[in-house]
Amino acid sequence: MSPNVDLDAILSNLDENSLEDQDIDSDELDLQERRYKNERYREDTKSRKKLAYWAASVVTVYLILVFIILFINHKCILLSDSVLMMLLGTTTVNVLGLMYIVLKGYFKIDLRRN
C-alpha cells in the first residue's frame, strides 16, 4: 500500500511564482542532449569495431579457403581456367567490397551538417 499523500495540501502551499520557476532549463536540456550524443557515438564506435573485426575474419577465412583450393587444384580438384579466374575475380570483389563497407562506416561524412 502506498502512504496517504494529501496533494491538495501540497499544492495549496505552493504559490503561483514557485510553479512558474520550475520550468525545465534549456541549458540542462543541452547537456542531456550532448550526453545522449556522446553515448550514441560510443555505442556506434563499439559496433563499428565489431563489424571491422567480423569483416577482417570473414575475408581472412575466405582467402585461406581460396588459397587452399588453388594449391590442391592441380592434384585433386582439377578446375578449369575459367572457373579459377571467376574464383579469383569474385574473391577480389568480395575483399574490396567488404573493406569498402567497413571503411565507409568508419569515416562517415555527414553532408547534412551546416
C-alpha positions as CSV (number, residue, x, y, z in Angstrom):
1,M,0.0,0.0,0.0
2,S,1.2,3.5,-0.7
3,P,1.2,6.1,2.0
4,N,-1.6,8.6,2.0
5,V,-0.5,11.8,0.4
6,D,-2.6,14.9,0.5
7,L,-1.9,16.5,-2.8
8,D,-4.3,19.4,-2.2
9,A,-2.3,20.4,0.9
10,I,0.9,20.3,-1.1
11,L,-0.5,22.3,-4.0
12,S,-2.1,24.9,-1.7
13,N,1.3,25.5,0.0
14,L,2.9,26.4,-3.3
15,D,2.4,29.9,-4.6
16,E,2.0,30.9,-8.2
17,N,5.6,32.1,-8.6
18,S,7.2,28.9,-7.5
19,L,5.2,26.9,-10.1
20,E,6.4,29.2,-12.9
21,D,10.1,28.9,-11.8
22,Q,10.0,25.1,-12.1
23,D,10.2,25.1,-15.8
24,I,13.0,22.9,-17.3
25,D,16.2,24.9,-18.0
26,S,17.4,24.8,-21.6
27,D,21.0,24.5,-20.5
28,E,20.1,21.3,-18.8
29,L,18.4,20.0,-21.9
30,D,21.5,20.9,-24.0
31,L,23.7,19.0,-21.5
32,Q,21.4,16.0,-21.7
33,E,21.4,16.1,-25.5
34,R,25.2,16.2,-25.5
35,R,25.4,13.3,-23.1
36,Y,23.0,11.3,-25.3
37,K,25.0,12.1,-28.5
38,N,28.3,11.1,-26.7
39,E,26.7,7.8,-25.6
40,R,25.4,7.1,-29.0
41,Y,28.8,7.9,-30.5
42,R,30.4,5.4,-28.1
43,E,27.9,2.7,-29.0
44,D,28.4,3.3,-32.7
45,T,32.1,3.1,-32.3
46,K,31.8,-0.3,-30.5
47,S,29.5,-1.6,-33.2
48,R,31.9,-0.4,-36.0
49,K,34.8,-2.1,-34.3
50,K,32.9,-5.4,-34.1
51,L,31.9,-5.1,-37.8
52,A,35.5,-4.4,-38.7
53,Y,36.8,-7.5,-36.8
54,W,34.0,-9.6,-38.3
55,A,34.8,-8.4,-41.9
56,A,38.5,-9.0,-41.4
57,S,37.8,-12.5,-40.1
58,V,35.5,-13.4,-42.9
59,V,38.0,-12.1,-45.5
60,T,40.8,-14.0,-43.9
61,V,38.9,-17.3,-43.8
62,Y,37.7,-16.7,-47.4
63,L,41.2,-16.0,-48.7
64,I,42.6,-19.1,-46.9
65,L,40.0,-21.2,-48.5
66,V,40.7,-19.8,-51.9
67,F,44.5,-20.4,-51.5
68,I,43.8,-24.0,-50.4
69,I,41.6,-24.5,-53.5
70,L,44.3,-23.0,-55.7
71,F,47.1,-25.2,-54.2
72,I,45.2,-28.5,-54.3
73,N,43.6,-27.7,-57.7
74,H,46.5,-29.4,-59.7
75,K,46.3,-32.6,-57.6
76,C,42.7,-33.2,-56.7
77,I,40.1,-30.8,-57.9
78,L,41.3,-30.0,-61.5
79,L,39.2,-26.9,-62.1
80,S,39.3,-25.2,-65.5
81,D,41.0,-21.9,-66.0
82,S,37.7,-20.1,-66.5
83,V,36.5,-21.3,-63.1
84,L,39.7,-20.3,-61.4
85,M,39.6,-16.9,-63.0
86,M,36.0,-16.5,-61.8
87,L,37.0,-17.6,-58.3
88,L,39.9,-15.0,-58.2
89,G,37.6,-12.3,-59.6
90,T,34.9,-12.8,-57.0
91,T,37.5,-13.1,-54.3
92,T,38.9,-9.7,-55.3
93,V,35.4,-8.1,-55.4
94,N,34.4,-9.6,-52.0
95,V,37.6,-8.4,-50.3
96,L,37.4,-4.9,-51.8
97,G,33.7,-4.6,-51.2
98,L,33.7,-5.7,-47.5
99,M,36.7,-3.4,-46.8
100,Y,34.9,-0.5,-48.6
101,I,31.8,-1.0,-46.5
102,V,33.8,-1.1,-43.2
103,L,35.9,1.9,-44.1
104,K,32.9,3.9,-45.3
105,G,31.3,3.2,-41.9
106,Y,34.4,4.3,-40.0
107,F,34.9,7.5,-41.9
108,K,31.2,8.5,-42.4
109,I,30.8,12.1,-43.6
110,D,27.6,13.8,-42.6
111,L,26.7,16.0,-45.6
112,R,23.6,17.4,-43.8
113,R,25.7,19.4,-41.3
114,N,25.8,23.1,-41.7
